[in-house]
Amino acid sequence: MKDGEGAIYKALIILGFGYLIVIILPYLIFGFSFIPWIISCPDLIDLLIYPIYMGLTLFYIYEKTPKKERPLSVLYIALLIIHIEGHGFHWVANAIDVTIENIQNWESVQQLVTIHRYTYFLDEILSHKIMFYSISLIMIIILYWSNRYKAEINQKQKYLLDTSSIVFGFSLIISFIEGQTPIEGMIFAIALITFALILYRDIRGIYDNYTSRFFFTMALTIVMIAAVYFAIFQGFPQPSEWMK
């Protein structure tokens, strides 16, 4: 390993498993129940931990990528800022939207409908697109950087990396589905696969570099899980709809 004793490798492991732990597992443990003033335990975990975990991990990858090998640095940092901003935007809109859904008595039904439609748009449409589009572009930029430096690992490390990558791909497509952007998620995965093949020209080249290996495996996982999910549910219903 030549990039700071495998610093990027470690960051990718954290990226993959961390997303599952911070975003997916809390809902499996606590469910989607509503708690006044808190919204829910998973949402509270999301608010307090996700920006720190994701922001620091992605910035760490940026810092450990050799400076001369990271073009588009300004775009990368801008996308990272937009992603974290979109996350906060989403959390606030989601908190208002969920609160409205759980308030029983309103003076005006029309007032409730109007406010709910607006917060739903902010929560489920606009903020999700800001978050997912920015993180998708960030990962494509990291893939681009990976082609500019050597990043080799041993066989044992490959097993952990592949597991983390599969976990990340699974967690991401579930998030895309819950965020009502599964088609965009699949387009992103296919675009990343295509871009990797163009950069490296063959599968072996992709898998010899652990950074490209991570994102390529992740993208394949997204496509496969999306296909299985669609076959089972005959569409992309949100997990929150059938898990309650």
C-alpha positions in Angstrom: 0.0 0.0 0.0 1.4 3.4 -1.0 -1.3 5.9 0.0 -0.4 6.6 3.6 -0.1 2.9 4.8 -3.5 2.0 3.2 -5.4 5.0 4.7 -7.9 5.1 1.9 -8.4 1.3 2.2 -9.3 1.8 5.9 -11.6 4.7 5.0 -13.5 2.5 2.5 -14.0 -0.2 5.1 -15.5 2.5 7.4 -17.6 3.9 4.6 -19.1 0.5 3.8 -19.9 -0.8 7.2 -20.5 2.6 8.7 -23.4 3.4 6.4 -25.1 0.1 7.4 -24.6 0.8 11.1 -25.7 4.4 11.1 -28.5 4.4 8.5 -29.9 0.9 8.2 -29.5 -0.9 11.5 -31.2 1.7 13.7 -34.5 1.1 11.7 -34.2 -2.6 12.1 -33.6 -2.2 15.9 -36.1 0.6 16.7 -38.5 0.5 13.8 -40.2 3.5 12.3 -42.2 4.6 15.4 -42.9 8.3 16.0 -41.6 10.0 19.2 -42.9 13.6 19.7 -40.1 16.2 19.6 -37.5 13.5 18.7 -39.3 12.0 15.7 -37.6 8.6 16.2 -34.5 7.0 17.6 -33.1 6.2 14.1 -33.7 9.8 13.0 -31.9 11.1 16.1 -28.9 8.8 15.4 -29.0 10.0 11.8 -28.9 13.7 12.8 -26.1 13.4 15.3 -23.8 10.8 13.7 -24.3 10.7 9.9 -22.8 14.2 9.1 -19.7 13.4 11.3 -19.2 9.9 10.0 -19.8 10.7 6.3 -18.2 14.1 6.2 -15.0 13.0 8.0 -14.7 9.8 6.0 -15.1 11.4 2.6 -12.8 14.3 3.6 -10.2 11.8 4.9 -10.2 10.0 1.5 -9.7 13.4 -0.1 -6.8 14.2 2.2 -5.1 10.9 1.7 -5.3 10.9 -2.1 -2.0 12.2 -3.4 -2.4 15.9 -4.1 -1.1 15.7 -7.7 -3.5 12.8 -8.4 -6.7 14.5 -7.4 -8.1 16.8 -10.1 -11.6 18.2 -9.6 -10.7 18.9 -5.9 -12.8 22.0 -5.7 -15.8 20.2 -7.2 -15.3 17.3 -4.7 -15.3 19.6 -1.7 -18.3 21.5 -3.1 -20.2 18.3 -3.5 -19.3 17.2 0.0 -20.6 20.5 1.4 -23.8 20.1 -0.7 -24.3 16.5 0.5 -24.0 17.4 4.2 -26.2 20.5 3.6 -28.8 18.3 1.8 -28.7 15.8 4.7 -29.6 18.6 7.2 -32.2 19.9 4.8 -33.7 16.4 4.6 -33.7 15.9 8.3 -35.6 19.1 9.1 -38.1 18.5 6.3 -38.6 14.9 7.4 -39.1 16.0 11.0 -41.9 18.4 10.0 -43.5 16.0 7.6 -43.6 13.1 10.1 -44.9 15.4 12.8 -47.7 16.6 10.6 -48.7 13.0 9.8 -49.0 12.2 13.5 -51.0 15.3 14.6 -54.6 14.4 15.0 -56.5 17.7 15.4 -56.1 20.5 12.9 -58.4 23.6 12.6 -58.4 23.3 8.8 -58.1 20.1 6.8 -57.0 22.2 3.8 -54.3 23.8 5.9 -53.0 20.4 6.8 -53.1 19.1 3.3 -51.2 22.2 1.9 -48.5 22.1 4.5 -48.1 18.3 4.2 -47.7 18.4 0.4 -45.0 21.1 0.7 -43.0 19.3 3.5 -43.4 16.0 1.6 -41.9 17.6 -1.5 -39.0 19.0 0.6 -38.5 15.7 2.5 -39.0 13.0 0.0 -38.2 14.6 -3.3 -35.9 17.6 -3.3 -33.6 16.8 -0.3 -33.2 13.2 -1.3 -32.1 14.2 -4.8 -29.6 16.7 -3.4 -28.2 14.1 -1.1 -28.0 11.2 -3.5 -26.9 13.1 -6.6 -24.0 14.7 -4.7 -22.8 11.5 -3.1 -23.0 9.7 -6.4 -20.8 12.3 -8.1 -18.4 12.2 -5.2 -17.9 8.4 -5.6 -17.4 8.8 -9.4 -14.7 11.4 -8.7 -13.0 9.1 -6.2 -13.1 6.3 -8.8 -11.5 8.7 -11.3 -8.7 9.5 -8.8 -8.1 5.8 -8.2 -6.9 5.3 -11.8 -4.0 7.8 -11.1 -2.2 5.9 -8.3 -1.4 2.3 -7.3 -3.5 0.8 -4.5 -2.8 -2.9 -4.1 -3.8 -5.1 -1.2 -3.3 -8.7 -0.2 -5.8 -11.5 -0.5 -7.0 -11.4 3.1 -7.6 -7.6 2.8 -9.6 -8.2 -0.4 -12.2 -10.3 1.5 -12.9 -7.6 4.0 -12.9 -4.9 1.3 -15.4 -6.9 -0.8 -17.6 -7.6 2.2 -17.7 -3.9 3.0 -18.4 -3.0 -0.6 -21.3 -5.4 -0.8 -22.7 -4.1 2.5 -22.4 -0.5 1.2 -24.1 -1.4 -2.1 -27.0 -3.1 -0.3 -27.4 -0.2 2.1 -27.2 2.4 -0.7 -29.9 0.9 -2.9 -32.2 0.5 0.1 -31.6 4.2 0.9 -32.3 5.0 -2.8 -35.5 3.1 -2.7 -36.6 4.6 0.6 -35.7 8.0 -0.8 -37.9 7.3 -3.9 -34.9 7.5 -6.2 -34.3 3.8 -7.2 -34.1 4.6 -10.9 -31.5 7.2 -10.3 -29.6 4.8 -8.1 -29.5 2.2 -10.9 -28.5 4.8 -13.4 -25.7 5.9 -11.1 -24.5 2.2 -10.6 -24.6 1.5 -14.3 -22.8 4.8 -15.1 -20.1 3.9 -12.5 -19.6 0.4 -13.9 -19.3 1.9 -17.4 -16.9 4.6 -16.3 -14.7 2.0 -14.5 -14.5 -0.1 -17.6 -13.6 2.9 -19.7 -10.9 3.9 -17.2 -9.3 0.5 -16.6 -10.3 -1.2 -19.9 -10.8 -4.6 -18.3 -12.1 -6.2 -15.2 -8.7 -7.3 -14.0 -7.4 -3.8 -14.0 -10.4 -2.7 -12.0 -9.9 -5.4 -9.3 -6.2 -4.9 -9.0 -6.8 -1.4 -7.6 -8.7 -1.7 -4.3 -10.4 1.7 -4.6 -11.9 0.9 -8.0 -12.6 -2.7 -6.8 -14.6 -1.3 -3.9 -16.8 1.0 -6.0 -17.2 -1.5 -8.9 -18.4 -4.3 -6.5 -20.7 -1.8 -4.8 -22.2 -0.8 -8.1 -22.7 -4.4 -9.2 -24.4 -5.0 -5.8 -26.8 -2.1 -6.3 -27.9 -3.4 -9.7 -28.4 -7.0 -8.5 -30.2 -6.0 -5.3 -32.4 -3.6 -7.2 -33.3 -6.4 -9.7 -34.2 -8.8 -6.9 -36.1 -6.2 -5.0 -38.2 -5.4 -8.1 -38.9 -9.0 -8.8 -40.1 -9.6 -5.2 -42.2 -6.5 -4.8 -43.1 -5.9 -8.5 -41.9 -2.4 -8.1 -39.9 -0.3 -5.6 -42.2 0.3 -2.6 -40.4 2.1 0.3 -39.2 -0.3 3.1 -41.0 2.0 5.5 -44.3 1.1 3.8 -44.1 -2.7 4.3 -42.0 -2.8 7.5 -44.5 -1.0 9.7 
